[in-house]
């Protein structure tokens, strides 16, 4: 079975923000963001600040204890686009995150569900939170796009991601492997 392994280089990220934000690049103006594309996948990463996430969830009426906990996490918005002519499978269980040479544990939807249940968070807030996350598993049909947040522990170290994607309708095609270095997430300054 042939394996495609790629180290993506980061290209400029265009955003909808005004001013110089459209000039943002992974190495220059917006550390930690990046976009990579090849014949099979286009993937974009955009780190979010604690203030952005507090404002987003507060505006949706989330309970303060929930907002306070989320403000202490590292949020990265991920967008994936299948640019190939075959099915590509997103399985977040096949993504490995590390920083400073140590593994970073990404909490799954099930782990968050347990945390919210223990905190007695209303189901409406739990549901809204769930739709902001990148799906744990998804089959990307040719041309299909999907996005959402991944949540990691905060770190000042650059984040490395090693991701694997199964391919083919039966998942038996040549897997795609992608590595991303220098992703960043701004920890809360409080």
N, C-alpha and C positions, 0 to 999 in steps of 0.2 A: 504494500500500500504506500503510495507516494504521499509525502507530507509537504505542504507548503509552509515554510517558516519565513516570516518577514519582520524586519525591524523597520517600522514606519518612521519616516522623517516627518517632522511637524511642519505644516504649511500654514500660511496666514489664515486666521479665523475672521470671517466677516460677521458682524453682529448687527442688530437693529438699533443699537445705541447711537446717539449723535456724537459729534466731535471726533476725536482721534481713535475711538474704540474700534473702528473698522480696520485699523492698522495693527490690531492685536496679533502678536505671534507668540508661539510657545516659549521662545528663548528671549524675547526682547521686552515687550510692553506688558504682557499678561502672563506671568509665569504660571505654568501648570495647565494652561489651556492648550488645545491642539486639535488638529484635524489631519486625518490621513486617509488616502484613497488609493485603491489599486483596482485591478480587473474584477475582484470578487467582493470587496467591502469598502464602504466609506464609513469612518467612525470619527465622531467629534466628541471632545471632552471639554466641559466648561465648569471649573470649580465655582462654588457659590460661597459668599461670605456668610458668617453667622448672622449678620444684620439682615441680609437678603432673606434668609430662611425664617428668621423671627418675624419679619414683616409679612412674608407670604402666609405663614401658618396663623399668625395673629389675625390677619385680615379675614381669615376663614372661620374665625370664632373658636379656634382650638383652646382648650383649657391651658392656663398659664403653666402648670407643672409639665405638661407635654411640650409646650413651646420652649421652656427652659432646658429640658433635656435635649431636644433637637438642636438647640443653639450650641450645644457642646460637641456636636458631631461634625464630621467632615463630609460635606455634600459635594458630589460631582455629578453634573447632568451629562448624560451620555445619549448620543443619537447614533443609531446604526442603520445603514442602508445597504441592502443586498444589491450590489451592482453586477452580479453574475447572472447566468442563465440557469442556475440550479438552486435547489433549496439549501439554505444555510441555517443551521440550528444554533440559537443562543441558549447556552446553559451556563448560568452564572456560577454554578458549582464547579465549572471548568476554568474559572478565572482565578488567578493567584495574584494577590497584592502583597507588596513588601515595601518597607522603608528602612533605611539604615541597615540593610542586611537581615532584618527581622520580618517575619510574616505579619500581615495586618489582617485581622478577622473582620470580614464584612458580615454584619447581621442580616439574616434572611428575613423574609416576610413573616415566617412562622415565629422567629425569635421576637420580632417587633410585636406581633400579635400577643404573645405571652406577656411582654413588658406592659403593653397597654391594658391588658386584662387585669394584671396585678395592680396597676395604678387606677383602675376603674374609670378608664377613659371612655366617654360615650361612643357608641357604635358609629354614629355619623362621622365623628372625627377620625375614627379608625379607618373607615371606608375611604374618606377623602385622602388621608395619608397614603393608603395603599395604592390609589391610582396615580400618585406622584412618583412611585418607584418603577425602575426598569423591571420588566417581567423576569421572573426567575428562569423561565423556560419559554422559548418561542421558536416556531418554525418560520423563517423569513422566506417567503416566496420570492422569485425573481422580481426585482424592482421595489419590493416592500421596504417600508421604513418604520422605525419604532424608536421611542425615546423615553427617558425617565431618569430618576436619580439613583445613584448608588451611595451608600452611607458607610463610611469607614471611621475608625477612631481618629481623632485629631493628631496630627504630627507636623513638625516643622521640617522634617526630612523630605526630600523628593520621593514621590511614590512611584514604584515600578509595578506594571501590570503585565502579566503573561497570560494571554487569553487563547483558548482553543475553541474552535467551532467545528462541529460535525457537519458534513455536507451530504446531499442526496436525500430523496424522499424517505429512504429507509435508514438514513444516518450511516451508511456504509461507504460513502464516497471519501475521497482523500480529505483528511482534516485540514483545516486552515489554522495556523498558529500565528499569532501576532504579539509583538512585544512593544510596550510603550514605556519610555523612561521619562523622568522629570515631570510627572504629573504632580501638582501641588494642591494643597488645601489649606486655607487660612484658618488657624485655630482661633477660638474666641479669645480676645485680649482682656478678659476680666477674671 
